[in-house]
Amino acid sequence: MINSIGPPGMRLSVMADSKISVEQVRHVARLARLELSAADEAALQANLSEILQYIDQLNRLDTSAVAPTAQVGEAGAPMREDVVANRPDPEAMLANAPARAGHLFKVPRIIE
């Protein structure tokens, strides 16, 4: 059987030696808690095999001249100086405390 793989407009015909077995499809379906009919299993096997064949085709590309990248987009948040901007005021923090001992919260003993 001949299958077509590749992006639209650039389809390549290859012999369909299945890259994935029906047992593997059933295993993945079981992990995903999917109930598949025999027709669904066959269709999924064909689709996954085509995907794996396309990945094999991509793996054969020469990427030695392409610099490796850690990420495609901009780096996350820009780094900034770690400076305390709102220094805590102990009196303001303890103003609503039910009990206090100096500049500390006083809590009931929980370990006897």
DOFIKE-612691 format. One record per residue (C-alpha): x, y, z; chain; residue number from 1; residue in three letters. Coordinates in steps of 0.25 Angstrom, whole numbers, plus 5000, padded with zeros to 4 digits. Example, Ala and Ser with C-alpha at 12.3 -4.5 7.8 and 13.67 -1.06 7.14 Angstrom:
BEGIN
<<5049 4982 5031> A 1 ALA>
<<5055 4996 5029> A 2 SER>
REM end
This chain:
BEGIN
<<5000 5000 5000> A 1 MET>
<<5005 5014 4997> A 2 ILE>
<<5003 5026 5006> A 3 ASN>
<<5006 5041 5004> A 4 SER>
<<5013 5048 5015> A 5 ILE>
<<5018 5062 5017> A 6 GLY>
<<5012 5076 5017> A 7 PRO>
<<5001 5080 5007> A 8 PRO>
<<5007 5083 4994> A 9 GLY>
<<5020 5075 4997> A 10 MET>
<<5014 5061 4998> A 11 ARG>
<<5024 5049 4997> A 12 LEU>
<<5019 5035 4993> A 13 SER>
<<5025 5024 5002> A 14 VAL>
<<5023 5010 5004> A 15 MET>
<<5014 5008 5016> A 16 ALA>
<<5023 5000 5025> A 17 ASP>
<<5015 5002 5038> A 18 SER>
<<5024 5009 5049> A 19 LYS>
<<5014 5006 5060> A 20 ILE>
<<5006 4993 5062> A 21 SER>
<<4992 4991 5065> A 22 VAL>
<<4996 4986 5079> A 23 GLU>
<<5003 4999 5082> A 24 GLN>
<<4991 5007 5077> A 25 VAL>
<<4982 4999 5087> A 26 ARG>
<<4992 5002 5098> A 27 HIS>
<<4992 5017 5096> A 28 VAL>
<<4977 5016 5095> A 29 ALA>
<<4976 5009 5108> A 30 ARG>
<<4985 5019 5114> A 31 LEU>
<<4976 5030 5109> A 32 ALA>
<<4964 5022 5113> A 33 ARG>
<<4959 5022 5099> A 34 LEU>
<<4949 5012 5093> A 35 GLU>
<<4953 5010 5079> A 36 LEU>
<<4946 5001 5068> A 37 SER>
<<4955 4992 5059> A 38 ALA>
<<4953 5003 5048> A 39 ALA>
<<4957 5014 5058> A 40 ASP>
<<4970 5006 5062> A 41 GLU>
<<4973 5004 5047> A 42 ALA>
<<4971 5018 5044> A 43 ALA>
<<4979 5023 5056> A 44 LEU>
<<4990 5013 5053> A 45 GLN>
<<4991 5019 5039> A 46 ALA>
<<4991 5033 5044> A 47 ASN>
<<5002 5031 5054> A 48 LEU>
<<5010 5023 5044> A 49 SER>
<<5010 5035 5035> A 50 GLU>
<<5014 5044 5046> A 51 ILE>
<<5025 5036 5050> A 52 LEU>
<<5030 5034 5035> A 53 GLN>
<<5030 5049 5034> A 54 TYR>
<<5038 5051 5047> A 55 ILE>
<<5048 5041 5041> A 56 ASP>
<<5049 5049 5028> A 57 GLN>
<<5051 5062 5037> A 58 LEU>
<<5062 5054 5045> A 59 ASN>
<<5069 5052 5032> A 60 ARG>
<<5071 5067 5029> A 61 LEU>
<<5085 5073 5030> A 62 ASP>
<<5084 5083 5042> A 63 THR>
<<5098 5084 5044> A 64 SER>
<<5098 5099 5040> A 65 ALA>
<<5087 5102 5048> A 66 VAL>
<<5091 5108 5062> A 67 ALA>
<<5083 5101 5074> A 68 PRO>
<<5073 5109 5081> A 69 THR>
<<5068 5108 5095> A 70 ALA>
<<5056 5116 5092> A 71 GLN>
<<5049 5122 5081> A 72 VAL>
<<5043 5134 5086> A 73 GLY>
<<5048 5145 5096> A 74 GLU>
<<5054 5141 5109> A 75 ALA>
<<5043 5142 5121> A 76 GLY>
<<5043 5153 5130> A 77 ALA>
<<5055 5163 5129> A 78 PRO>
<<5064 5162 5141> A 79 MET>
<<5064 5174 5151> A 80 ARG>
<<5072 5178 5164> A 81 GLU>
<<5066 5171 5176> A 82 ASP>
<<5063 5183 5185> A 83 VAL>
<<5054 5184 5196> A 84 VAL>
<<5044 5195 5192> A 85 ALA>
<<5034 5194 5203> A 86 ASN>
<<5041 5192 5216> A 87 ARG>
<<5031 5185 5227> A 88 PRO>
<<5027 5194 5239> A 89 ASP>
<<5026 5185 5251> A 90 PRO>
<<5016 5194 5258> A 91 GLU>
<<5007 5194 5246> A 92 ALA>
<<5008 5179 5244> A 93 MET>
<<5005 5176 5258> A 94 LEU>
<<4994 5187 5260> A 95 ALA>
<<4982 5177 5258> A 96 ASN>
<<4989 5165 5265> A 97 ALA>
<<4981 5159 5276> A 98 PRO>
<<4993 5157 5284> A 99 ALA>
<<5007 5161 5283> A 100 ARG>
<<5020 5160 5291> A 101 ALA>
<<5029 5172 5287> A 102 GLY>
<<5031 5172 5272> A 103 HIS>
<<5026 5158 5271> A 104 LEU>
<<5012 5151 5269> A 105 PHE>
<<5008 5143 5281> A 106 LYS>
<<5001 5130 5278> A 107 VAL>
<<4995 5119 5286> A 108 PRO>
<<5004 5107 5290> A 109 ARG>
<<5000 5095 5281> A 110 ILE>
<<5010 5085 5286> A 111 ILE>
<<5009 5081 5300> A 112 GLU>
REM end
